[in-house]
Amino acid sequence: MWDGKTLVSSNICIIVCCHFCPWVCGCTKQMALQGPVPISLPGHLDLCFVVNGAYPASEDLAIAEETLTSCGFAKDASNVWVKSADQTMPVPAPQFIGN
């Protein structure tokens, strides 16, 4: 995802033979399948949220996007998921508990 590769949703043979096996054998450090989406949190810009295990991989992507939407995230102009301004939670005030 960070290398600019197109993330695919393919048939099971392509996924196993062209993505999974080369990754397991150490031939590549990438598995360019749909499922991860870039997110940004305050103080942490380059993060991703990953859903994995559904078939086809496009279902992983749909689950990730629906989950982030339900948690108050939205895509910005660069397609990075960020917390909507009206959905940010205030930081709780520090509390002192006496002895």
N, C-alpha and C positions, 0 to 999 in steps of 0.2 A: 504494500500500500504506500509506504513512504518513498519507494523507489520509482513511483510513477507507473508501475505496471497496471494494466487493466485487470480488475478482479472479475473472474468469470464464474458462471454457473453452467456447468457442463454435465454430460452424462457420466454415469458411474465409472465406465471404463477409462475415460479421459482423466477423471479425477484421480483414480487409483494409479494408473500407469504413468501419467504425465505430471502429476503434482505430488501425490502422497509418497509413492515409492522413491522418487529421487530425493525427497525431503528426508525420509526415514534413513536412506542409505548415506546421507551426508553429502550428496552431490550438489545440493542447493540449500540455502538458508531461507528460501522463500516458498510459500504456498499461496499463489495468487488466486484465491477463491473468495467469493463474496461472503460477507459475514462481519468483518471489522468495519467500523466507521470512525473517522477522526472526530475527537471531541476536545474541547478546551475547558479547563477549569482554572479559576484564579490561581496564578502562580505556577501553573503546569500547562504549558501550551501544546506540546506534542504528545498527546495521549490518544489511545484508541479504545473503543468499547467493542468487545468481540462476542458474537453469538456463533456457536459452532455445533454441528451435529445433525441439522435437518437436511433432508434431501428433497428437492434440489437446493443448492446453496443460496438461491434467490430467496428461499424461505428464511434462512438465517438473517439475511439483510432486512427483510420485511419485519422480522421479530425485533431486531436491533432498533430499527427506526421507530416502530410503534412504542417500544419501551421508552426510548428517549423522549418521544413526544409526550407520553403520559406522565413523565417526570418533569415536564416543564422546559425541555430543551427544544431548540429550533435551529435549522441550518442557517448559517450566515451567508454572505455573498460568495465566500470561497468554499462553500459546501462543508464547512466544519460545524459540528453540533456544539452550540453554546447555550448556557442557561439564559432563558428569556429574562429581560430586565424586570418585568413585573412578577416573575416567579422566584426571584432571589429571596432567600430566607435571611432575616436579620440575625446578626451574631448575638447569641444570648449574653446578657450582662453578667459579668463575673459575680459570683456569690460567695459570701463569707459565711462559713459555718463556725460559730464559736464553740469553745469547749464546754 
